[in-house]
Amino acid sequence: MKEIQTSETLKIGILLALSGGFMDAYSYICRGGVFANAQTGNMLLLGVNLSSGQWHMAARYALPVFAFAMGIAIAEFIRFGMVDKNLLHWRQITVFLEAVILLLVAFIPLSQNFAANALTSFACGMQVESFRKIHGNGIATTMCIGNLRTGTQNFCEFVEKREWKHLKKSFLYYGIIVFFVIGAIIGNQMIQWQGKTAIVVSSFLLVIAFLLMFTDGSKEQ
């Protein structure tokens, strides 16, 4: 039986989904209505503002998209650079950097939301590139549309074929969506209490994921 990498375990996926929902709630509620993860929404609002000549508003949505792409690229460069290195696993490095970046965001004033949103989206890009599977299934922890599609597909296959593996997979996908939403709920509550520093909760969740990956690093590839 194929061993599951630590980064693909459900406990890591839950932590990342909680953090993903928290980040999106934080950037949208606290940092000027910009999505940290949902770049489709940012692209839509970019186009709307371009069409109406609102250049400053358009830039507000363009920068996170660029930063998200850069986060993906940096995660890949870290992966390339860590080939055959007996140090930290490359995913541990990316999740730790993500935690540090979000901690820095907590200290950026609200007058500098451009920078805060760019850094948050950069961190999200690193996460979406580094953690793409749970129990061998392709699952995103920073967005829901793909999970919703695949979860529903597996549920329909269960109804059609009566194979329990499809129902189990559908629960896995729907479960990650639930934890993403829970992360957003927690994010909204923490923002009411802590304001811009609430993002430290997301950083804390990522630190826990980083530490958990030491427990069975031998399975990481």
C-alpha positions as CSV (number, residue, x, y, z in Angstrom):
1,M,0.0,0.0,0.0
2,K,1.4,3.4,-1.0
3,E,2.3,5.6,2.0
4,I,0.7,9.0,2.3
5,Q,3.0,11.9,2.5
6,T,2.6,14.0,5.6
7,S,1.8,17.1,3.5
8,E,-1.2,15.1,2.0
9,T,-2.7,14.0,5.3
10,L,-6.2,15.2,6.3
11,K,-4.9,17.0,9.4
12,I,-2.6,19.2,7.3
13,G,-5.4,19.7,4.8
14,I,-7.8,20.9,7.5
15,L,-5.3,23.4,8.9
16,L,-4.6,24.8,5.4
17,A,-8.3,25.0,4.6
18,L,-9.0,26.9,7.8
19,S,-6.1,29.2,7.0
20,G,-7.3,29.7,3.4
21,G,-10.8,30.7,4.4
22,F,-9.4,33.0,7.1
23,M,-7.1,34.7,4.6
24,D,-9.9,35.4,2.1
25,A,-12.1,36.8,4.8
26,Y,-9.3,38.9,6.1
27,S,-8.4,40.5,2.8
28,Y,-12.0,41.1,1.8
29,I,-13.3,42.4,5.1
30,C,-10.3,44.1,6.5
31,R,-8.2,45.1,3.5
32,G,-10.6,46.8,1.1
33,G,-12.7,44.2,-0.6
34,V,-9.9,42.3,-2.3
35,F,-9.8,38.5,-2.5
36,A,-6.6,36.8,-1.2
37,N,-7.4,33.5,-2.9
38,A,-10.2,33.9,-5.3
39,Q,-8.3,35.4,-8.2
40,T,-11.2,34.9,-10.6
41,G,-13.1,37.4,-8.5
42,N,-10.2,39.8,-8.6
43,M,-10.0,39.5,-12.4
44,L,-13.7,40.1,-12.7
45,L,-13.4,43.3,-10.6
46,L,-10.3,44.3,-12.5
47,G,-12.2,44.1,-15.8
48,V,-15.2,46.0,-14.4
49,N,-13.0,48.8,-13.1
50,L,-11.0,49.0,-16.4
51,S,-14.2,49.3,-18.4
52,S,-15.3,52.3,-16.2
53,G,-12.0,54.0,-16.3
54,Q,-11.4,53.5,-12.5
55,W,-7.6,53.0,-12.9
56,H,-6.7,53.2,-9.2
57,M,-9.4,50.6,-8.3
58,A,-8.3,48.4,-11.2
59,A,-4.7,48.4,-9.8
60,R,-6.1,47.3,-6.5
61,Y,-7.3,44.0,-8.1
62,A,-4.4,43.6,-10.6
63,L,-1.7,43.6,-8.0
64,P,-3.0,40.6,-6.0
65,V,-3.3,38.5,-9.2
66,F,0.3,39.3,-10.1
67,A,1.4,38.5,-6.5
68,F,-0.5,35.2,-6.5
69,A,1.3,34.2,-9.7
70,M,4.6,35.2,-8.2
71,G,3.9,33.1,-5.1
72,I,3.3,30.0,-7.4
73,A,6.6,30.7,-9.2
74,I,8.6,31.1,-5.9
75,A,7.2,27.8,-4.6
76,E,8.3,26.1,-7.7
77,F,11.8,27.6,-7.5
78,I,12.1,26.4,-3.9
79,R,11.0,23.0,-5.1
80,F,13.7,23.0,-7.8
81,G,16.3,24.2,-5.4
82,M,15.6,21.6,-2.8
83,V,16.1,18.5,-5.0
84,D,18.3,15.9,-3.3
85,K,18.8,18.2,-0.3
86,N,18.7,16.5,3.1
87,L,17.4,19.6,4.8
88,L,13.9,20.7,5.4
89,H,11.4,19.5,2.9
90,W,10.5,22.1,0.3
91,R,6.9,22.2,1.4
92,Q,8.0,22.9,5.0
93,I,10.0,25.9,3.7
94,T,7.0,27.3,1.7
95,V,4.5,26.9,4.6
96,F,7.0,28.5,7.0
97,L,7.6,31.4,4.7
98,E,3.9,31.8,4.3
99,A,3.4,32.0,8.0
100,V,6.2,34.6,8.3
101,I,4.7,36.7,5.5
102,L,1.2,36.7,7.1
103,L,2.8,37.7,10.4
104,L,4.3,40.7,8.7
105,V,1.0,41.6,7.1
106,A,-0.4,42.0,10.7
107,F,1.9,45.0,11.2
108,I,1.1,46.8,7.9
109,P,-1.2,49.8,8.5
110,L,-4.6,50.0,6.9
111,S,-3.4,52.9,4.8
112,Q,-1.1,50.4,3.0
113,N,-3.6,47.8,1.9
114,F,-2.0,47.5,-1.5
115,A,1.1,46.0,0.1
116,A,-0.9,43.9,2.6
117,N,-3.1,42.4,-0.1
118,A,-0.1,41.7,-2.4
119,L,1.7,39.9,0.4
120,T,-1.4,37.9,1.4
121,S,-2.0,36.8,-2.2
122,F,1.7,36.0,-2.6
123,A,1.4,33.6,0.4
124,C,-1.8,32.1,-1.0
125,G,0.0,31.4,-4.3
126,M,2.7,29.6,-2.5
127,Q,0.1,27.5,-0.6
128,V,-2.0,26.5,-3.6
129,E,1.2,25.4,-5.5
130,S,2.8,23.5,-2.6
131,F,-0.2,21.6,-1.2
132,R,-2.3,20.1,-4.0
133,K,-3.4,16.7,-2.7
134,I,-5.0,15.1,0.3
135,H,-4.8,11.3,0.5
136,G,-3.7,11.3,-3.2
137,N,-6.7,13.3,-4.3
138,G,-6.2,16.6,-6.0
139,I,-7.8,19.2,-3.6
140,A,-7.3,22.9,-3.3
141,T,-7.2,24.4,0.2
142,T,-7.4,28.0,-0.8
143,M,-10.5,27.9,-3.1
144,C,-13.7,25.9,-3.4
145,I,-15.0,25.7,-7.0
146,G,-12.8,22.8,-8.0
147,N,-13.6,21.0,-4.8
148,L,-17.3,21.6,-5.2
149,R,-17.2,20.2,-8.8
150,T,-15.2,17.1,-7.9
151,G,-17.1,16.4,-4.7
152,T,-20.4,16.6,-6.6
153,Q,-19.0,14.4,-9.4
154,N,-18.0,11.7,-6.9
155,F,-21.4,11.9,-5.2
156,C,-23.2,11.4,-8.6
157,E,-20.9,8.4,-9.3
158,F,-21.8,6.9,-6.0
159,V,-25.5,7.3,-6.8
160,E,-24.9,5.7,-10.1
161,K,-22.5,2.9,-9.2
162,R,-23.1,2.4,-5.5
163,E,-19.3,2.3,-4.9
164,W,-18.5,3.6,-1.4
165,K,-15.1,4.9,-2.5
166,H,-16.9,7.7,-4.4
167,L,-19.0,8.6,-1.4
168,K,-15.9,8.7,0.7
169,K,-14.2,11.0,-1.8
170,S,-17.2,13.3,-2.0
171,F,-17.2,13.7,1.8
172,L,-13.5,14.5,1.7
173,Y,-14.0,17.3,-0.9
174,Y,-17.1,18.7,0.8
175,G,-15.4,18.5,4.2
176,I,-12.5,20.7,3.0
177,I,-15.1,23.2,1.8
178,V,-16.7,23.2,5.2
179,F,-13.4,23.9,6.9
180,F,-12.7,26.7,4.5
181,V,-16.0,28.2,5.4
182,I,-15.3,27.7,9.1
183,G,-12.0,29.5,8.6
184,A,-13.9,32.4,7.0
185,I,-16.3,32.5,10.0
186,I,-13.4,32.5,12.5
187,G,-11.7,35.2,10.4
188,N,-14.8,37.5,10.5
189,Q,-15.1,37.1,14.3
190,M,-11.4,37.7,14.9
191,I,-11.4,40.8,12.7
192,Q,-14.1,42.2,14.8
193,W,-12.0,41.7,17.9
194,Q,-8.5,42.3,16.6
195,G,-8.8,44.3,13.5
196,K,-5.8,44.1,11.1
197,T,-3.7,42.0,13.5
198,A,-6.3,39.1,13.2
199,I,-4.2,37.6,10.4
200,V,-1.8,36.3,13.1
201,V,-4.3,33.5,13.6
202,S,-3.8,32.3,10.1
203,S,0.0,32.5,10.6
204,F,-0.4,30.4,13.7
205,L,-2.3,27.7,11.9
206,L,0.4,27.5,9.3
207,V,3.1,27.2,12.0
208,I,1.2,24.2,13.4
209,A,1.2,22.6,9.9
210,F,4.9,23.3,9.6
211,L,5.6,21.5,12.9
212,L,3.3,18.6,12.2
213,M,5.3,17.9,9.0
214,F,8.3,17.0,11.2
215,T,6.4,14.1,12.7
216,D,6.8,11.9,9.6
217,G,9.1,13.8,7.3
218,S,10.5,10.5,6.0
219,K,7.4,10.0,3.9
220,E,7.8,13.3,2.1
221,Q,9.0,13.1,-1.5
